[in-house]
Structures are given as structure tokens and as C-alpha cells.
């Protein structure tokens, strides 16, 4: 049955994700972010998975499975640690205000020890929070608004910025946004 085929494919991919994480087959690529004058302002950290050394898988395909299986936590930690290590390497070569943006999924952002893990990673690599921007989606905030606001306020005390992605433009969105410590709002979808 088609349903069974889909479930089999999904559990196969989950097993492959788990093995690839253990084998260190994920990498992080950086996409430059520039201002309107072409000056470098930052970079976005993008996770890449070369599946079996074959074709590269799109995050849109594997992130949902990583979220459902809980593998998003070690995967997200890998991306965060890699970005912090990269910031340490680039330390003397980057302009003032340069930040690496790291995408966060709702399960990561709402995980009890997430703020502690972010700060711990910065400290371990000797990097200041003012070099990091965390990109969260509207869904992460709407899941638990109070907790999200609390988390953001706590992490901002370390200099970390927040960028909000995939924001709707309805009245409700604009109302709650006023109560959040967001630095930047990206890609509103009509």
C-alpha cells in the first residue's frame, strides 16, 4: 500500500540520518549576506547532507524527519557548534557587526536546555553573542508565546540577535510581534 511505502521510506531516511550524524557526514555551508551597497554584513549557516556520497539532500526533505524523530537536537547542536567554530576562525577578518545566522526549528528553540546550550557553545569557542543571529519561525513562537518571549529576552542579554522568518502579515501577527524582542523580520508571505 502507498501509505506503507511512505512509512518505510521515512523510517529508512530516519535510520540514514542517524547513521550520517554518527559518521559526521553533515557539513555547513555559508551564504554571504550583504547590505544595499554590497558590503558584507554576515552569513547564513546552511546545513548540507551528502547522502551516501551521492546527491545532496535538500533540508526541506530531511529537517521535518529530523524534527519528528528528535534528531534535530544533535543536528542543530552540530550546526551551532560549527558556526561558532567558524566565527572563531574568522574573528580578525570580519567587519564590525558581522553575524552568522543560524536557523532554528520550533522543537530546538522550545527545548528546556536550549539557551544553556547556545551560551555554552559560544563560551567554548570564545565567541561573543553579538556575532550570532538566531532565525526562528513564526510557528516556534506561536507554539508557546510566553516561553518564546522569555527565551529571546534571556539570550539577548548575551548580545544574540533574533530574526523572524516566514511571518504572516495578518493583524494577529503584527499584534504579537510588538511584544517580542525581534531585531529583524524576514520574508513576509502574503
Phi, psi and omega in degrees: 000147182303321181299315181296320178300317180296317180297319179297315180298320181293315181289330174297315181293322178299317179297319179294319178302313181300314180294317181297322177297315181296326182272357179070041182267004176267148176227168177238128176253155182240128179254122183295143173244129183235157177273182185292349176260006179084007178282142182287124180247340182175190178213150176256130178277123182239124182282137181236140177232112177271096188286116181056028183065009179271240182274159178278132180273142176284138177305330179300333179277319187260339180298315179302322180289321177298321180294312183295327186269351183087355179290348179299333182290306175295326180293314179297322178296320177299314181296316180298312180297320180295317179296318179294320177296321179293319178300320179296320180293322183275357192321307186273359185252355186257145180294161175304142177084355180294131178226151169259130178265131180240127178285137180239139174266161181304314181301323179294309185299325184268358180294137186309318185261017183301310181303319180299318182294323179295310182297319180298320180293318177300313182297315182301326181263001179066038183244140178279147180299339181289358176261000186240137173234126179260125181261117179241158181263162178302324181300321181298324183282318183289340179298317179207088188301314182300312181297318181300313181298318180297313179303311183297317180297317180298313183288330178294336177294343177264007178090000181286138177262159176237139175238136183254123182253162175055046182272134174285169180245018179288167181302319183300317179302311184294328180294309184287333181300328181298338184261009182245145178278062182267139181266333187206143178239127184247160169035069174289137179255128179276000000 
